Amino acid sequence: MNREETDIAALRQNYTRGGIDREDLLPDPIAQFRIWMEESVAAGLLEPNAMSLATVSADGLPSIRTVLLKGLDERGFRFFTNYRSQKGRDLAETGSAAVSFLWKELERQVNIQGRVRKISREESELYFRSRPYASQIGAWVSEVQSGEIPSRCYLEEREDLLRTQFPEDSVVPLPEFWGGYLLEPVSLEFWQGRESRLHDRLRYQKASDGLWKVARLSS
């Protein structure tokens, strides 16, 4: 049975929901991000805290994956993962990353660059305790995330073993190979889709004096 091939080049959407004026933005980009995040939550979007995380290895090979934002304060953006994963190894080698939030239903993106460091063990412990039991066990299943395994059964058998080792009514310890990172931004770009591909792009850039400078970028 033959299927007609989709003309990918013909796929396009005209953006008409609105724009951004410089005067509409708050002086603090973290505060501005909070507003957009709250609006995406209020709009009922699926996992509005999902972000694409891009890292680069020591030999210059980039990789990208989707993770979940799990904390935000004046310092920056927090997420959690396996320290032995590909992203964990990249971050240990370079200490920098970029993240991108896409809220397509609102025709918005936020693109962020910054330096990344591990958060304290105490902060990681606090978050780990808030996770459901199954998620706590899941953190233990893959000691080397992204590593090659023989089969799906390997993961399931290891999960069963760990559920026996750490019963649901016990305290599941925080794995020493798992925890949180803080991305401290140096650049945040707020992107709003506009008609004719003349999108609004306003970028906060941290200057040497620690203050944020805002510039409008060409679409």
LINFEN-V596872 format. One record per helix or strand of 2 or more residues. SS is the DSSP state (H for helix, E for strand). FROM is the first residue (numbers start at 1). TO is the last residue. If there is no record, write none. Layout:
# LINFEN-V596872
SS	FROM	TO
SS	FROM	TO
This chain:
# LINFEN-V596872
H	8	10
H	22	24
H	29	42
E	50	56
E	62	68
E	71	73
E	76	82
H	86	94
E	96	103
H	104	106
E	108	118
H	121	130
H	133	141
H	152	165
E	178	192
H	195	197
E	200	206
E	212	217
